[in-house]
Amino acid sequence: MIRFDAVSKNYPNGTTAVDDLSLELAEGGITVLVGPSGCGKTTTLRMVNRMVEPTAGTVSLRGRDIRDVAAPELRRGIGYVIQHAGLFPHRTVLDNIATVPLLLGWGRKKARARAAELLELVGLPAGMAKRYPYQLSGGQQQRVGVARALGADPPVLLMDEPFSAVDPIVRAELQTELIRLQKELRKTIVFVTHDIDEAIKLGDNIAVFRTGGRLAQFDSPERLLADPADDFVAGFVGQDRGIRRLSFVDAAELPLREGRVLSAATPVARARAVDEPWVLVVDGDRRPLGWAAVGGLPDEGTLADAVLAPLGHTFSLAGDSARAALDAALLSPSRLAVGVDAQGKVVGVADAYELSAATSGPEKDGPSTSAAPSGEVGKQGPPVHEAGEKR
Ligand SMILES: Nc1ncnc2c1ncn2[C@@H]1O[C@H](COP(=O)(O)OP(=O)(O)OP(=O)(O)O)[C@@H](O)[C@H]1O
C-alpha cells in the first residue's frame, strides 16, 4: 500500500505542483491519477520512487517512510513505464527487457530466459526478441516497455501516460491487455493519464486532480460517475456519465419480465391477451426466435404462424453490463432487450425505460462499498483520503 500524508511539492520558481495531498492507494489495485495538464499527476507519481522529493509531508510504502530506503533499493521494487516506452535504441528487444535483471546481477542466461518469458506475457511473439526498437510499431514498443518494467517482478508499477502516443485502436488493445495482465499479476499500479475514459476503464480507484495540485475527488469509477464531488469533477467526467454508469451495473441485477416471452406453440389469442405491442417468440428450449408484432398476428393459429421481426442483439445475464442491455433494447424493433442465461436460453425481457432506471444505482451519499481500500487510516496526523470519501 502506498500512502501520501500531507504531501506538497513546491518548486523554487514558486510553482506549487502538489498541494497538501493525503491519499491511500490500495495494494494490488490500479489507482489512476487523472486531471488537466499541469495539475501535478506526474509529480505525484515520481514522488513514489523518489525521482521527485516532497517539500513537505511523507510518502510511505507498506508502512515504511520511503526516505528511509535508499533510492536504488526502493526502485528495485518499483517498475516504471513512460510514454514512448523509452527503450534503449541500440539494444534488442530481449536485451531491453533483460535490463533490470542484468543490473541485479542475475547472469546473462537467466536474465534472457526471464526476458523471453516476459515477452510472451505481454503478448509479443518470440520472433521479436532479436529486433531493435525502431523495427517495432508504437504499440509493440509500449508492450516491451511494460515487459521491461516487470523485469524483476516488482510489486509496484508506476505508469506515466504509457498509452498516450498510440492510435485509439492500439490504445484500447493495450488497455485490455493491462487488465488481463493485472488479473494475473496483482501489482500495485499507479497510472497517470489525462483521459477520463482510460481512467474509468482501468482504475479500481481514481484520483481526480484540479489545477494547482489539489485533489478534487478520490473514488471508485462507479462513484465518480454517480456522484461527482463538484462541478469541476462533473465537467471533467463528461456529459454522458449516466450512460457510462450503466457499464458498472451487472446485467444480472436488471428487472426482467417473463410475461412477454411466449413459445411458438402459443395460440395467437393468448398472445393478444398479453396486451403488449410486441411479444418475444421462443422455441421449446426457450431459445429466442424473433419478435411478433401483436397487431400483425394472423387471426388464428399459433405464434409459429406469425411473421417474426429479427431478434437483434441479446444480452447475457452471465457477464454483460446494463449498458449492453440498454444498447440491445435501443437497437431492437420492439425497444425491448432480451436477457439470456449462459446457455443462451431466454430469462426475460426489459424495456429501455426500465433499464435506464438502473442508473439510480448506488446510494448518493454513503461511502463506496466496492472499492474502499482497507488499512489504518487517519489515526494520527491529517486525514488520509480513501476512495469513496468526498472532499
Ligand atoms: N522541475 C520543475 N520546476 C518547476 N516547475 C515544475 C517542475 N516540474 C514540474 N513543474 C510544474 O509543476 C506543475 C505540475 O507538473 P506535472 O508534470 O506534475 O503535471 P501533470 O499533471 O503531470 O501535467 P501533464 O498532464 O501536462 O503531464 C506544472 O505547473 C509544472 O509546470
The ligand as an SDF file (V2000), in Angstrom:
LIG
                    3D

 31 33  0  0  0  0  0  0  0  0999 V2000
   11.2780   20.9940  -12.2580 N   0  0  0  0  0  0  0  0  0  0  0  0
   10.2360   21.8420  -12.2360 C   0  0  0  0  0  0  0  0  0  0  0  0
   10.4310   23.1520  -11.9470 N   0  0  0  0  0  0  0  0  0  0  0  0
    9.3780   23.9980  -11.8710 C   0  0  0  0  0  0  0  0  0  0  0  0
    8.1050   23.6400  -12.0930 N   0  0  0  0  0  0  0  0  0  0  0  0
    7.8550   22.3640  -12.4000 C   0  0  0  0  0  0  0  0  0  0  0  0
    8.9130   21.4040  -12.4860 C   0  0  0  0  0  0  0  0  0  0  0  0
    8.3490   20.1920  -12.7910 N   0  0  0  0  0  0  0  0  0  0  0  0
    7.0140   20.3980  -12.8990 C   0  0  0  0  0  0  0  0  0  0  0  0
    6.7100   21.7000  -12.6590 N   0  0  0  0  0  0  0  0  0  0  0  0
    5.3810   22.3160  -12.6640 C   0  0  0  0  0  0  0  0  0  0  0  0
    4.5860   21.6220  -11.7270 O   0  0  0  0  0  0  0  0  0  0  0  0
    3.2410   21.5350  -12.1890 C   0  0  0  0  0  0  0  0  0  0  0  0
    2.8090   20.0930  -12.1920 C   0  0  0  0  0  0  0  0  0  0  0  0
    3.5590   19.3820  -13.1770 O   0  0  0  0  0  0  0  0  0  0  0  0
    3.2770   17.8480  -13.5270 P   0  0  0  0  0  0  0  0  0  0  0  0
    4.2450   17.4560  -14.5780 O   0  0  0  0  0  0  0  0  0  0  0  0
    3.2530   17.0660  -12.2770 O   0  0  0  0  0  0  0  0  0  0  0  0
    1.8240   17.9620  -14.1220 O   0  0  0  0  0  0  0  0  0  0  0  0
    0.9550   16.8650  -14.9050 P   0  0  0  0  0  0  0  0  0  0  0  0
   -0.3880   16.8920  -14.2810 O   0  0  0  0  0  0  0  0  0  0  0  0
    1.6710   15.5700  -14.9320 O   0  0  0  0  0  0  0  0  0  0  0  0
    0.8740   17.5130  -16.3510 O   0  0  0  0  0  0  0  0  0  0  0  0
    0.7960   16.8580  -17.8390 P   0  0  0  0  0  0  0  0  0  0  0  0
   -0.5400   16.1800  -17.9250 O   0  0  0  0  0  0  0  0  0  0  0  0
    0.8630   18.0700  -18.7270 O   0  0  0  0  0  0  0  0  0  0  0  0
    1.9510   15.9340  -17.9560 O   0  0  0  0  0  0  0  0  0  0  0  0
    3.2190   22.1910  -13.5540 C   0  0  0  0  0  0  0  0  0  0  0  0
    2.7770   23.5130  -13.4180 O   0  0  0  0  0  0  0  0  0  0  0  0
    4.6850   22.1620  -14.0000 C   0  0  0  0  0  0  0  0  0  0  0  0
    4.9780   23.2210  -14.8500 O   0  0  0  0  0  0  0  0  0  0  0  0
  1  2  1  0
  2  3  1  0
  2  7  2  0
  3  4  2  0
  4  5  1  0
  5  6  2  0
  6  7  1  0
  6 10  1  0
  7  8  1  0
  8  9  2  0
  9 10  1  0
 10 11  1  0
 11 12  1  0
 11 30  1  0
 12 13  1  0
 13 14  1  0
 13 28  1  0
 14 15  1  0
 15 16  1  0
 16 17  2  0
 16 18  1  0
 16 19  1  0
 19 20  1  0
 20 21  2  0
 20 22  1  0
 20 23  1  0
 23 24  1  0
 24 25  2  0
 24 26  1  0
 24 27  1  0
 28 29  1  0
 28 30  1  0
 30 31  1  0
M  END
$$$$
